[in-house]
Amino acid sequence: MSRCQRLTMAGILSLFVLALSAGQAQQSSQGGLTTVDNPGGGQFVFGPLTGQASKANALVYMLHLTHTHFGDKPVIGKLLQSKDGTSLATFFTLNAKTMGGRPIAGLVIISMQSQRDAQAAVLYDDAGNFVNSEPAMMKSLNAAWQHTLVGAAGGAQNNATAAHPASVGPMHIATGGDRSAMVRMPDSWRITGVSGGQLVAEGDRGEMISMGMIYQNVLNPQSQMGQRLMSGPMASRGPKVICPLSPDLFMDYVCVVNQVRRNNGKSQGTFNLTSSRPEPGSGGGARPILVNFTVDFNDGQGLRNGSARLGFMGMPNPQAGSYAISVSASNIPQKYGTATDPTLKAVVESYSQDASVIAREGAADLARIHQQGLANEAQADAINKRREASSQSFDNHMQQLKQNDAVNDQHNADLDWQSKINQNYILDRSVIRDSADTAHGTFGNNLADALVKSNPNQLEYVPNQQLVRGVDY
């Protein structure tokens, strides 16, 4: 067994069983919390929590109750807070091991007025039906909370869904592809791609979002290695993205995006940068930047207002043959609004990834790479046996293969590490460990901060340089 295991939080309070009474009863109560059946599917649990010092503590407590009930740790989305600071919420997904592995989606809401106990609620349903049942459950919950929350639940709903402020219409949870990422969006929007945590969608007014995108293997023609990759045996294998590595990350982004559009048969964009500012770095790489720009994709819709968060995957090396950049971007035709358009902003802020799907896909990719390596090795052996008269060439060839394998292994390891750092930044997460370094765990920043502060002698943050491959990523 590995020395480092997934962290479990100490000091869990008494476990609450989310159970319904038998027969046709629509509502049951236990330990001060009430469980309600929703006629359209799903259930919600609500009630007061005593002894919780903060909203973060109450949220952690309710997530543990959910974990205990379903037998699986909830994978949470971005933490969302009401404007007045009294409500905290997050969406979650899990596979209910106590129900045969059924996929479940849900929402946890915590509301805490000054000098009052926290009020908590958990709404959940089958993942495929939650988008339909959540509005009705939220309406019933608001009605149930009217006498105790004095309207705070409504504030939590608006912020937790990131989709129902007064200026934004109804929105629903949407995903597709491998279901590794999701957003909340209007019915008139459509998902055009979901894969490996990356999500692309379009709105009915021409809005575009591309979240969690990672453009890898961008060839740098200014380096000798890049030139060899462009002209060597791999040169004829499919379309490539060839962009000089420049000091201007925005120009690198423009070059990459336009070449990807070209490779997909789309028109090129004319970009104009309007503002740029550095973002806090997450360690181990160059600082990301947040940019605003205008762009005309020459598709007949005219100028668009856009924004993007751009970052390198690792520290860029001008001598390397290739590099990779991460991108989360959105844009809207100027005739409809700016990059801060309420609907567009709500969709972007609701983006979240399913880490379990990404992890499974990563393991499958590694297995395919291993099998391809075995096939390549067998092919190389067969070729070299036919070259017995050229033993020196054989030795040189095998040495080169070993060097390439070592470089490739290190490159993949670096990508895995940088991908973990990028995911933690995008999803507002941190890795913490116990003082004996026998257990690691990844949590939302607010939850991680609450845990470390609650037990600073036993729990601490794990620096990016000390992340453990195979445990943390």
JOZI-V743592 format. One record per residue. N is the residue number from 1. RES is the residue in one letter. PHI is phi in radians with two decimals (* if undefined). OMEGA is omega in degrees with one decimal (999 if undefined). Layout:
BEGIN
N&RES&PHI&OMEGA + N&RES&PHI&OMEGA
END
This chain:
BEGIN
1&M&*&-179.7 + 2&S&-1.14&179.1 + 3&R&-1.09&-179.9 + 4&C&-1.74&178.3 + 5&Q&-2.17&-179.3 + 6&R&-1.12&-174.3 + 7&L&-1.25&168.9 + 8&T&-2.01&-174.6 + 9&M&-1.33&179.5 + 10&A&-1.42&174.7 + 11&G&1.25&178.4 + 12&I&-1.15&178.6 + 13&L&-1.24&-176.5 + 14&S&-0.97&-172.7 + 15&L&-1.36&179.7 + 16&F&-1.81&-178.2 + 17&V&-1.64&-179.9 + 18&L&-1.44&-174.4 + 19&A&-2.14&176.9 + 20&L&-1.81&175.7 + 21&S&-1.25&-177.2 + 22&A&-1.26&178.1 + 23&G&1.38&-173.1 + 24&Q&-1.77&-177.3 + 25&A&-1.06&-178.8 + 26&Q&-1.66&-173.5 + 27&Q&-2.63&175.1 + 28&S&-2.38&-177.8 + 29&S&-2.37&178.0 + 30&Q&-2.65&176.0 + 31&G&1.02&179.3 + 32&G&1.51&177.6 + 33&L&-1.82&-176.5 + 34&T&-2.02&177.1 + 35&T&-1.85&-176.8 + 36&V&-2.18&172.6 + 37&D&-1.36&175.0 + 38&N&-1.70&-177.6 + 39&P&-0.98&-179.2 + 40&G&-1.57&-179.2 + 41&G&1.87&178.4 + 42&G&1.52&178.8 + 43&Q&-2.48&169.1 + 44&F&-2.42&-179.1 + 45&V&-2.08&-179.5 + 46&F&-2.63&176.8 + 47&G&2.69&-178.0 + 48&P&-1.41&173.4 + 49&L&-2.13&178.5 + 50&T&-1.74&175.0 + 51&G&1.40&178.3 + 52&Q&-1.69&-172.7 + 53&A&-1.36&-175.8 + 54&S&-2.69&176.3 + 55&K&-1.09&-179.3 + 56&A&-1.08&178.0 + 57&N&-1.08&179.8 + 58&A&-1.13&179.2 + 59&L&-1.13&177.5 + 60&V&-1.03&-179.8 + 61&Y&-1.06&-178.7 + 62&M&-1.18&176.6 + 63&L&-1.13&177.4 + 64&H&-1.23&174.5 + 65&L&-1.08&178.2 + 66&T&-1.11&177.2 + 67&H&-1.00&-178.2 + 68&T&-1.10&-177.2 + 69&H&-1.16&-174.6 + 70&F&-1.64&179.7 + 71&G&1.30&-180.0 + 72&D&-2.57&-178.5 + 73&K&-1.26&178.9 + 74&P&-1.13&171.6 + 75&V&-1.64&-171.3 + 76&I&-1.66&174.7 + 77&G&-1.62&-178.6 + 78&K&-1.22&175.7 + 79&L&-1.27&-175.0 + 80&L&-2.17&-176.2 + 81&Q&-2.21&177.4 + 82&S&-1.19&-176.6 + 83&K&-1.07&-179.1 + 84&D&-1.50&175.2 + 85&G&1.36&-176.3 + 86&T&-1.59&-175.4 + 87&S&-2.26&179.9 + 88&L&-2.34&-176.5 + 89&A&-2.67&173.1 + 90&T&-2.78&171.7 + 91&F&-1.47&177.3 + 92&F&-2.57&172.1 + 93&T&-2.35&176.8 + 94&L&-2.87&172.5 + 95&N&-1.94&-171.9 + 96&A&-1.26&-179.8 + 97&K&-1.18&177.8 + 98&T&-1.35&179.9 + 99&M&-2.22&176.8 + 100&G&1.31&177.9 + 101&G&1.46&-179.4 + 102&R&-1.08&176.1 + 103&P&-1.25&-177.2 + 104&I&-2.14&171.8 + 105&A&-2.13&-178.1 + 106&G&-2.85&-176.3 + 107&L&-2.51&174.7 + 108&V&-1.92&179.0 + 109&I&-2.24&175.3 + 110&I&-2.14&175.9 + 111&S&-2.23&-178.4 + 112&M&-2.44&173.8 + 113&Q&-1.44&-179.6 + 114&S&-1.04&177.3 + 115&Q&1.09&178.9 + 116&R&-2.26&173.5 + 117&D&-1.17&177.8 + 118&A&-1.20&170.8 + 119&Q&-1.90&-175.2 + 120&A&-2.23&174.7 + 121&A&-2.62&173.4 + 122&V&-2.25&176.3 + 123&L&-1.92&-179.1 + 124&Y&-2.70&179.7 + 125&D&-2.86&171.3 + 126&D&-0.96&-173.8 + 127&A&-0.96&-178.3 + 128&G&-1.31&-176.8 + 129&N&-1.97&-174.9 + 130&F&-1.05&-179.3 + 131&V&-1.08&-180.0 + 132&N&-1.51&-174.4 + 133&S&-1.53&-175.9 + 134&E&-1.02&-179.6 + 135&P&-1.04&-179.5 + 136&A&-1.18&178.5 + 137&M&-1.13&179.5 + 138&M&-1.12&178.8 + 139&K&-1.12&178.6 + 140&S&-1.15&179.0 + 141&L&-1.11&178.5 + 142&N&-1.02&179.6 + 143&A&-1.12&-178.7 + 144&A&-1.21&-176.5 + 145&W&-1.58&-172.1 + 146&Q&-0.96&-173.7 + 147&H&-1.46&-175.4 + 148&T&-1.96&-175.7 + 149&L&-1.79&179.1 + 150&V&0.86&174.8 + 151&G&1.54&-176.4 + 152&A&-1.15&-179.9 + 153&A&-1.08&177.4 + 154&G&-1.07&177.0 + 155&G&-1.10&179.0 + 156&A&-1.13&179.8 + 157&Q&-1.07&-177.4 + 158&N&-1.03&-176.8 + 159&N&-1.42&-177.4 + 160&A&-1.14&179.5 + 161&T&-1.42&-177.1 + 162&A&0.86&-171.8 + 163&A&-2.54&-173.3 + 164&H&-2.23&169.7 + 165&P&-1.13&-173.5 + 166&A&-1.01&-175.9 + 167&S&-1.54&-178.1 + 168&V&-2.12&-179.7 + 169&G&-1.34&-179.5 + 170&P&-1.04&-179.4 + 171&M&-2.35&-179.4 + 172&H&-2.34&176.6 + 173&I&-1.27&-178.6 + 174&A&-2.42&174.8 + 175&T&-2.68&-178.7 + 176&G&3.14&177.3 + 177&G&0.94&-179.5 + 178&D&-1.51&176.4 + 179&R&1.07&-179.5 + 180&S&-1.53&178.5 + 181&A&-2.62&-179.7 + 182&M&-2.63&173.5 + 183&V&-2.44&167.4 + 184&R&-1.82&-175.5 + 185&M&-2.64&178.0 + 186&P&-1.13&179.3 + 187&D&-1.07&-177.0 + 188&S&-1.38&177.0 + 189&W&-1.45&176.7 + 190&R&-2.51&174.2 + 191&I&-1.40&177.3 + 192&T&-1.92&177.5 + 193&G&-3.09&173.0 + 194&V&-2.42&-178.6 + 195&S&-2.83&174.9 + 196&G&0.96&-178.2 + 197&G&1.50&178.5 + 198&Q&-1.61&-177.5 + 199&L&-2.44&178.0 + 200&V&-2.21&-179.1 + 201&A&-2.56&-179.8 + 202&E&-2.32&178.5 + 203&G&-1.76&-177.1 + 204&D&-1.26&177.0 + 205&R&-1.73&-178.8 + 206&G&1.65&176.9 + 207&E&-1.08&176.8 + 208&M&-2.34&170.3 + 209&I&-2.30&174.4 + 210&S&-2.44&-170.5 + 211&M&-1.88&176.0 + 212&G&1.15&-177.3 + 213&M&-1.29&175.5 + 214&I&-2.23&178.1 + 215&Y&-1.73&-176.8 + 216&Q&-1.81&175.7 + 217&N&0.97&172.4 + 218&V&-1.38&-174.6 + 219&L&-1.33&179.5 + 220&N&-1.82&-176.3 + 221&P&-1.21&-179.8 + 222&Q&-1.40&179.1 + 223&S&-1.79&178.6 + 224&Q&-1.12&178.0 + 225&M&-1.09&177.5 + 226&G&-1.08&178.2 + 227&Q&-1.13&177.6 + 228&R&-1.14&178.8 + 229&L&-1.15&-179.2 + 230&M&-1.30&-174.3 + 231&S&-2.03&-177.1 + 232&G&-1.43&-176.8 + 233&P&-1.04&-178.5 + 234&M&-1.48&-171.7 + 235&A&-1.07&-175.0 + 236&S&-1.60&-175.6 + 237&R&-1.63&171.6 + 238&G&1.21&178.9 + 239&P&-1.19&-178.3 + 240&K&-2.14&172.8 + 241&V&-1.96&-175.7 + 242&I&-2.11&-178.0 + 243&C&-2.42&176.4 + 244&P&-1.02&176.5 + 245&L&-1.37&-175.0 + 246&S&-1.93&175.9 + 247&P&-1.23&-176.0 + 248&D&-1.83&-178.2 + 249&L&-1.09&178.7 + 250&F&-1.11&178.4 + 251&M&-1.15&174.8 + 252&D&-1.08&178.9 + 253&Y&-1.06&179.7 + 254&V&-1.04&-179.6 + 255&C&-1.07&-177.6 + 256&V&-1.13&-177.8 + 257&V&-1.06&-179.0 + 258&N&-1.16&178.7 + 259&Q&-1.25&175.4 + 260&V&-1.12&176.8 + 261&R&-1.09&178.4 + 262&R&-1.06&-179.7 + 263&N&-1.11&178.5 + 264&N&-1.67&176.6 + 265&G&1.34&-179.5 + 266&K&-1.85&179.3 + 267&S&-1.24&-179.7 + 268&Q&-1.41&179.3 + 269&G&-1.75&174.2 + 270&T&-1.82&-173.2 + 271&F&-1.76&173.8 + 272&N&-2.43&-179.2 + 273&L&-1.26&178.3 + 274&T&-1.91&176.0 + 275&S&-2.81&179.4 + 276&S&-2.67&175.3 + 277&R&-2.56&179.4 + 278&P&-1.25&176.0 + 279&E&-1.86&176.4 + 280&P&-1.03&178.4 + 281&G&-1.38&179.3 + 282&S&-1.93&175.0 + 283&G&1.58&174.2 + 284&G&1.35&-178.9 + 285&G&-2.91&178.7 + 286&A&-1.22&-179.8 + 287&R&-1.18&175.2 + 288&P&-1.27&177.5 + 289&I&-2.29&174.2 + 290&L&-1.95&-174.6 + 291&V&-2.14&168.2 + 292&N&-2.07&-174.4 + 293&F&-2.76&167.7 + 294&T&-1.98&-179.8 + 295&V&-2.62&171.8 + 296&D&-2.08&-179.8 + 297&F&-1.43&179.1 + 298&N&0.93&179.9 + 299&D&-1.99&178.7 + 300&G&1.60&-179.2 + 301&Q&-1.72&175.3 + 302&G&1.33&-176.4 + 303&L&-1.19&176.1 + 304&R&-2.17&170.2 + 305&N&-1.70&-176.9 + 306&G&-2.42&173.6 + 307&S&-2.54&-178.7 + 308&A&-2.74&168.5 + 309&R&-1.87&-173.4 + 310&L&-2.07&177.9 + 311&G&-2.70&172.9 + 312&F&-1.50&170.9 + 313&M&-1.52&-175.0 + 314&G&1.59&178.2 + 315&M&-1.35&-178.1 + 316&P&-1.12&-179.6 + 317&N&-2.10&-178.1 + 318&P&-1.04&-179.1 + 319&Q&-1.53&-179.4 + 320&A&-1.27&-179.1 + 321&G&-1.35&-178.5 + 322&S&-2.63&176.6 + 323&Y&-2.58&-178.3 + 324&A&-2.45&177.7 + 325&I&-2.25&176.0 + 326&S&-1.89&-174.2 + 327&V&-2.48&164.9 + 328&S&-2.23&-170.3 + 329&A&-2.41&175.2 + 330&S&-2.62&175.7 + 331&N&-2.70&-177.9 + 332&I&-2.58&176.2 + 333&P&-0.96&-176.0 + 334&Q&-1.00&-177.2 + 335&K&-1.19&-179.4 + 336&Y&-1.86&178.8 + 337&G&2.76&179.9 + 338&T&-1.81&179.7 + 339&A&-1.15&177.6 + 340&T&-1.75&175.1 + 341&D&-0.85&-172.9 + 342&P&-0.96&-179.1 + 343&T&-1.15&179.5 + 344&L&-1.05&-179.2 + 345&K&-1.12&-179.8 + 346&A&-1.13&178.9 + 347&V&-1.12&-178.6 + 348&V&-1.04&-176.3 + 349&E&-1.25&179.8 + 350&S&-1.51&-177.0 + 351&Y&-1.06&175.1 + 352&S&-2.59&-179.8 + 353&Q&-1.98&172.7 + 354&D&-1.75&-174.2 + 355&A&-1.09&-178.1 + 356&S&-1.17&177.6 + 357&V&-1.14&-179.3 + 358&I&-1.08&179.5 + 359&A&-1.12&178.7 + 360&R&-1.10&179.8 + 361&E&-1.15&177.9 + 362&G&-1.09&178.4 + 363&A&-1.12&178.5 + 364&A&-1.14&178.0 + 365&D&-1.09&179.4 + 366&L&-1.11&178.6 + 367&A&-1.13&178.7 + 368&R&-1.13&179.0 + 369&I&-1.08&179.8 + 370&H&-1.11&179.8 + 371&Q&-1.12&177.7 + 372&Q&-1.14&177.2 + 373&G&-1.09&177.2 + 374&L&-1.11&178.7 + 375&A&-1.14&178.7 + 376&N&-1.11&-179.8 + 377&E&-1.13&178.7 + 378&A&-1.12&178.9 + 379&Q&-1.14&179.2 + 380&A&-1.10&178.6 + 381&D&-1.08&-179.1 + 382&A&-1.10&179.8 + 383&I&-1.14&-176.6 + 384&N&-1.21&176.5 + 385&K&-1.14&178.1 + 386&R&-1.43&-179.0 + 387&R&-2.04&-177.8 + 388&E&-1.06&-179.4 + 389&A&-1.27&-177.4 + 390&S&-2.14&-176.2 + 391&S&-1.10&179.7 + 392&Q&-1.13&177.2 + 393&S&-1.10&178.5 + 394&F&-1.08&-179.0 + 395&D&-1.07&179.7 + 396&N&-1.09&-178.2 + 397&H&-1.12&-179.5 + 398&M&-1.14&178.5 + 399&Q&-1.11&178.9 + 400&Q&-1.13&177.8 + 401&L&-1.07&179.4 + 402&K&-1.12&179.1 + 403&Q&-1.12&179.6 + 404&N&-1.12&178.9 + 405&D&-1.09&-179.8 + 406&A&-1.12&178.6 + 407&V&-1.11&-179.2 + 408&N&-1.16&178.4 + 409&D&-1.07&179.8 + 410&Q&-1.15&179.5 + 411&H&-1.08&179.1 + 412&N&-1.12&178.3 + 413&A&-1.10&178.9 + 414&D&-1.12&179.3 + 415&L&-1.12&178.7 + 416&D&-1.05&-178.1 + 417&W&-1.14&-179.7 + 418&Q&-1.17&177.7 + 419&S&-1.10&177.8 + 420&K&-1.10&180.0 + 421&I&-1.08&-178.9 + 422&N&-1.13&178.7 + 423&Q&-1.09&178.7 + 424&N&-1.04&-178.8 + 425&Y&-1.21&-176.7 + 426&I&-1.11&-175.6 + 427&L&-1.61&-179.8 + 428&D&0.97&-178.5 + 429&R&-2.12&175.9 + 430&S&-2.43&176.7 + 431&V&-1.83&176.8 + 432&I&-2.17&-179.1 + 433&R&-2.52&174.3 + 434&D&-1.47&-172.4 + 435&S&-1.14&178.9 + 436&A&-1.51&-179.0 + 437&D&0.96&176.5 + 438&T&-1.85&-178.3 + 439&A&-2.61&177.9 + 440&H&-2.11&175.1 + 441&G&-2.74&179.2 + 442&T&-1.89&-177.2 + 443&F&-2.41&170.7 + 444&G&-1.00&-174.9 + 445&N&-0.94&-178.5 + 446&N&-1.11&179.7 + 447&L&-1.18&178.8 + 448&A&-1.05&-179.8 + 449&D&-1.10&179.2 + 450&A&-1.11&-179.5 + 451&L&-1.15&-178.2 + 452&V&-1.10&179.9 + 453&K&-1.15&-179.1 + 454&S&-1.29&-178.4 + 455&N&-2.58&-173.9 + 456&P&-1.15&180.0 + 457&N&-1.38&-177.5 + 458&Q&-2.01&-175.3 + 459&L&-2.02&179.4 + 460&E&-2.66&177.3 + 461&Y&-1.29&175.2 + 462&V&-1.72&176.8 + 463&P&-1.04&-178.8 + 464&N&-0.97&-177.9 + 465&Q&-1.20&-177.5 + 466&Q&-1.91&175.1 + 467&L&-1.07&-174.9 + 468&V&-1.78&179.0 + 469&R&-1.18&-177.1 + 470&G&1.53&177.9 + 471&V&-2.09&-179.2 + 472&D&-1.56&-179.1 + 473&Y&-2.71&999
END
